[in-house]
Amino acid sequence: GEDVEQSLFLSVREGDSSVINCTYTDSSSTYLYWYKQEPGAGLQLLTYIFSNMDMKQDQRLTVLLNKKDKHLSLRIADTQTGDSAIYFCAVLSGTGGYNKLIFGAGTRLAVHP
Amino acid sequence: NAGVMQNPRHLVRRRGQEARLRCSPMKGHSHVYWYRQLPEEGLKFMVYLQKENIIDESGMPKERFSAEFPKEGPSILRIQQVVRGDSAAYFCASSPPRTGVGNEQFFGPGTRLTVL
């Protein structure tokens, strides 16, 4: 079945850039998402990219997609302590024609002064 | 427009009891998805429902678990005879009626089930 892999932890200094990486197996995925989860909270959609795009920028967030390598990354510029959270990569399953999401295990981002 | 609501937020059950988790989708949304998040893991798809219909339950265990989304009222995820392995956060998401690929799913805050 489809699989999404992420590294589990990332630690960065405040003000630096963070890069969170994700690989997936389903080459037919049309939409790829990044969600943020703060402790005890639900999921907040940060951004998404359509599979025919290579890059998408939204303020401090930059998403890069390498479809050939099935690799997705999220770059957070000028990382702040408020960015500390778990970040989930998710891809739209290529079957069914509706929004079945396949999630990675999440990357825990720790921002230290 | 209130977001997706789930209740209770926290639920404690003893082994063998039943757990009922409720999800009220956003106003105007007729599609509901349930996901389960085990500790230190990502979310796993369980079931997708439209009003009065189960569309895809491929991620739901065959026994003890059931889901419904009646014409009136919230969607219910029901777990009978709970076991410790059912302890997890259960998230509900909703999306609007248009079923085009890429519709955003809006997530609720989740129900954290603890089985003693």
Contacts between the chains, C-beta under 8 A, distances in Angstrom:
chain1	res1	chain2	res2	distance
A	4	B	42	7.4
A	30	B	101	5.7
A	30	B	102	6.8
A	31	B	101	6.8
A	31	B	102	4.7
A	35	B	107	7.8
A	41	B	109	6.2
A	41	B	110	7.9
A	42	B	4	7.9
A	42	B	91	6.3
A	42	B	107	4.5
A	42	B	108	5.6
A	42	B	109	4.3
A	42	B	110	5.4
A	43	B	43	7.4
A	43	B	91	6.9
A	43	B	107	4.2
A	44	B	107	7.7
A	45	B	104	6.1
A	45	B	105	7.9
A	45	B	106	7.9
A	48	B	102	7.8
A	48	B	104	7.8
A	50	B	102	7.3
A	88	B	42	5.8
A	88	B	43	7.1
A	90	B	43	7.8
A	92	B	101	6.6
A	92	B	102	7.0
A	93	B	45	8.0
A	96	B	56	6.4
A	97	B	99	6.7
A	97	B	101	6.3
A	98	B	31	7.4
A	98	B	48	6.6
A	98	B	55	7.1
A	98	B	56	7.8
A	98	B	99	5.4
A	98	B	101	7.4
A	99	B	31	7.8
A	99	B	33	7.3
A	99	B	95	5.9
A	99	B	101	7.2
A	99	B	102	7.4
A	99	B	103	5.6
A	99	B	105	5.5
A	100	B	33	7.6
A	100	B	45	5.5
A	100	B	48	6.5
A	100	B	56	6.7
A	101	B	33	7.8
A	101	B	35	7.8
A	101	B	43	7.5
A	101	B	45	6.6
A	101	B	105	6.7
A	102	B	45	7.1
A	103	B	35	7.7
A	103	B	42	3.7
A	103	B	43	4.4
A	103	B	44	7.3
A	104	B	42	5.2
A	105	B	40	7.5
A	105	B	41	5.4
A	105	B	42	4.5
A	106	B	41	7.7
A	106	B	42	5.4
